[in-house]
Amino acid sequence: MPVVDNENRLVGIITVDDIVDILQEEATEDMEKMAAIVPTDKPYMKTSVFETYKKRIPWLLLLMVSATFTGAIISSFEEALSVYAALIAYIPMLMDTGGNAGGQASVTIIRGLSLGEITYRDIPRVIWKEIRVAVFCGASLAAANFAKLMLFDRVGLLVAATVCLTLVFAVLVAMLVGCLLPIGAKRIGFDPAVMASPFITTIVDALSLLLYFRVATLVLGIGG
Amino acid sequence: MPVVDNENRLVGIITVDDIVDILQEEATEDMEKMAAIVPTDKPYMKTSVFETYKKRIPWLLLLMVSATFTGAIISSFEEALSVYAALIAYIPMLMDTGGNAGGQASVTIIRGLSLGEITYRDIPRVIWKEIRVAVFCGASLAAANFAKLMLFDRVGLLVAATVCLTLVFAVLVAMLVGCLLPIGAKRIGFDPAVMASPFITTIVDALSLLLYFRVATLVLGIGG
């Protein structure tokens, strides 16, 4: 593809290789942002240890500090947890599943926005779709988990109900946060790609735990 | 770009648009795999709710079941946790930071493998580099965390030491797992892209907690 100036004089050529390079670099950059890495255009093997460190530490630090809120939520329910110690064992499962569900939704939406497949006027349809997908996913996961809790873990019915109900809500909240944050980021001029799994996970973790303790308070009647 | 058969007869043309489409589809597919989604070549707005559900539920289910092990680890340390209840509050931070660090390493390596920037003979250098990056990241995070634990949370010195020591080990293990699993997957013929954040997180969560309770046993002298 020739590149010409205003008077049609040839000033250069864009080859297919150039286009391939640019597309691959852009995809790499998006993937790095989605993995909470400050993007770089240097190949991994040519980046020094200190440079790699500088690309990884800012988000690690920021996300670590944010996870403090999640810890604070657990602390505030310490008393309730000491009564129903069985509830502690399901915290990782609820956090991970919420994080995974939110990550799936966010990456789908981020990619859709970046390729122009999703535009602002699609937002109501996106939200309505994510709600339905989340309800189906949440219900399937809760059913599988309920069977496991009753048959293998042999916990009480109310504990099983608490965990499974939380699971449905957590997946719903996760997929909604996962689709809304990238759209909101784009709206206010930020790159939606940074609203991917690591960032969503931190938010969804805190929300899942709040839901968990709220549901536990209602179902098991424990104080918060 | 013309496409010819054996006898140099024109059978078709590959346009730049075709190349752009293929590269974007491949990048999308990789991103979906990295987010634990079964890849699809249909745009989001044209996929039905049930199809989207079917793309998300397999990995959500598998990862949920895997998170059971993490729960079992917590259960087996329930007694120790009831003595040092403060330790529970740092579980999300340790799990999240480990997951993020592992995700960063894995995405970098997956992308490097996929673009051909990293080959098998680079493995020793990759491992050595990840170890050094992990030590620097772990040390920085531990230092920041130690200050926060002592100044704001006002926990005891031994609890702070337990959390920070675990953090260093967790980041090290996470970055090693994050670089080794994609390489191992490629070696045995699997697609390295599935070895990204969600999968790594599940493994790193379990390992971080094992480390946490091991360190707590040694530093705080509590029984496991």
Interface residues (C-beta under 8 A of the other chain):
Chain A: M1 V16 I19 V20 L23 Q24 A27 T28 D30 M31 E32 M34 A35 A36 I37 P43 Y44 M45 V49 F50 T52 Y53 R56 I57 W59 L60 L61 L63 M64 V65 A67 T68 T70 G71 A72 I74 S75 E78 L81 S82 A85 A86 I88 A89 Y90 I91 P92 M93 M95 D96 T97 G99 N100 A101 G103 Q104 S106 V107 T108 I109 R111 G112 L115 E117 I118 D122 R125 V126 K129 R132 V133 F136 C137 S140 L141 A144 N145 K148 V171 A196 S197 P198 T201 T202 D205 L209
Chain B: M1 V16 I19 V20 L23 Q24 A27 T28 D30 M31 E32 M34 A35 A36 I37 P43 Y44 M45 V49 F50 T52 Y53 R56 I57 W59 L60 L61 L63 M64 V65 A67 T68 T70 G71 A72 I74 S75 E78 L81 S82 A85 A86 I88 A89 Y90 I91 P92 M93 M95 D96 T97 G99 N100 A101 G103 Q104 S106 V107 T108 I109 R111 G112 L115 E117 I118 D122 R125 V126 K129 R132 V133 F136 C137 S140 L141 A144 N145 K148 V171 A196 S197 P198 T201 T202 D205 L209
